[in-house]
Amino acid sequence: MAKFPEAAARLHKNIFVCRKCKTKMRANIQKIMLKKVSCRKCQGKAFRPIKKGK
């Protein structure tokens, strides 16, 4: 899909998915690990990295 590094970074860098409501959010990995970020939709604090596809 992304053939050059700028596009790959824009699509996949610092994007996480809420485990509860599946909403995508862009946030810093340190804040995600420390649970300082909450979901806009459900206020959950459990996130996973976005899947990069094939």
PATOR-358627 format. One record per residue (C-alpha): residue in three letters; x, y, z. Coordinates in nm, 3 decimals. Each point is the difference from the previous one (the first is absolute). Layout:
N
<node><code>ala</code><x>X</x><y>Y</y><z>Z</z></node>
...
//
This chain:
54
<node><code>met</code><x>0.000</x><y>0.000</y><z>0.000</z></node>
<node><code>ala</code><x>0.247</x><y>0.267</y><z>0.113</z></node>
<node><code>lys</code><x>0.302</x><y>-0.005</y><z>-0.227</z></node>
<node><code>phe</code><x>0.198</x><y>0.282</y><z>0.158</z></node>
<node><code>pro</code><x>0.091</x><y>0.069</y><z>0.363</z></node>
<node><code>glu</code><x>-0.196</x><y>0.326</y><z>0.037</z></node>
<node><code>ala</code><x>-0.326</x><y>-0.173</y><z>-0.090</z></node>
<node><code>ala</code><x>0.075</x><y>-0.299</y><z>0.225</z></node>
<node><code>ala</code><x>0.066</x><y>0.234</y><z>0.294</z></node>
<node><code>arg</code><x>-0.320</x><y>0.193</y><z>-0.065</z></node>
<node><code>leu</code><x>-0.210</x><y>-0.317</y><z>-0.015</z></node>
<node><code>his</code><x>0.152</x><y>-0.205</y><z>0.284</z></node>
<node><code>lys</code><x>0.216</x><y>0.206</y><z>0.236</z></node>
<node><code>asn</code><x>-0.148</x><y>0.077</y><z>0.343</z></node>
<node><code>ile</code><x>-0.347</x><y>-0.134</y><z>-0.090</z></node>
<node><code>phe</code><x>-0.171</x><y>-0.225</y><z>0.254</z></node>
<node><code>val</code><x>-0.339</x><y>-0.173</y><z>0.014</z></node>
<node><code>cys</code><x>-0.222</x><y>-0.012</y><z>0.307</z></node>
<node><code>arg</code><x>-0.053</x><y>-0.360</y><z>0.110</z></node>
<node><code>lys</code><x>-0.353</x><y>0.075</y><z>0.120</z></node>
<node><code>cys</code><x>-0.164</x><y>0.202</y><z>-0.280</z></node>
<node><code>lys</code><x>0.257</x><y>-0.039</y><z>-0.284</z></node>
<node><code>thr</code><x>0.050</x><y>0.376</y><z>-0.048</z></node>
<node><code>lys</code><x>0.330</x><y>0.113</y><z>-0.153</z></node>
<node><code>met</code><x>0.204</x><y>0.264</y><z>0.182</z></node>
<node><code>arg</code><x>0.334</x><y>0.164</y><z>-0.064</z></node>
<node><code>ala</code><x>0.210</x><y>0.031</y><z>0.315</z></node>
<node><code>asn</code><x>0.354</x><y>-0.034</y><z>0.127</z></node>
<node><code>ile</code><x>0.105</x><y>-0.354</y><z>0.095</z></node>
<node><code>gln</code><x>0.133</x><y>0.110</y><z>0.341</z></node>
<node><code>lys</code><x>-0.337</x><y>0.151</y><z>0.092</z></node>
<node><code>ile</code><x>-0.179</x><y>-0.317</y><z>-0.113</z></node>
<node><code>met</code><x>0.231</x><y>-0.217</y><z>0.211</z></node>
<node><code>leu</code><x>-0.053</x><y>0.218</y><z>0.308</z></node>
<node><code>lys</code><x>-0.381</x><y>-0.003</y><z>-0.055</z></node>
<node><code>lys</code><x>-0.015</x><y>0.381</y><z>-0.018</z></node>
<node><code>val</code><x>-0.210</x><y>-0.009</y><z>-0.318</z></node>
<node><code>ser</code><x>-0.368</x><y>-0.082</y><z>0.008</z></node>
<node><code>cys</code><x>-0.229</x><y>-0.081</y><z>-0.291</z></node>
<node><code>arg</code><x>-0.214</x><y>0.288</y><z>-0.127</z></node>
<node><code>lys</code><x>-0.301</x><y>-0.224</y><z>-0.049</z></node>
<node><code>cys</code><x>-0.010</x><y>-0.237</y><z>0.299</z></node>
<node><code>gln</code><x>0.267</x><y>0.143</y><z>0.238</z></node>
<node><code>gly</code><x>0.183</x><y>-0.335</y><z>0.001</z></node>
<node><code>lys</code><x>0.374</x><y>-0.013</y><z>0.061</z></node>
<node><code>ala</code><x>0.086</x><y>-0.331</y><z>-0.170</z></node>
<node><code>phe</code><x>0.152</x><y>0.043</y><z>-0.348</z></node>
<node><code>arg</code><x>0.180</x><y>-0.217</y><z>-0.253</z></node>
<node><code>pro</code><x>0.216</x><y>0.101</y><z>-0.296</z></node>
<node><code>ile</code><x>-0.172</x><y>0.018</y><z>-0.338</z></node>
<node><code>lys</code><x>0.052</x><y>-0.301</y><z>-0.230</z></node>
<node><code>lys</code><x>0.222</x><y>0.090</y><z>-0.293</z></node>
<node><code>gly</code><x>-0.157</x><y>-0.234</y><z>-0.253</z></node>
<node><code>lys</code><x>0.174</x><y>-0.215</y><z>-0.255</z></node>
//
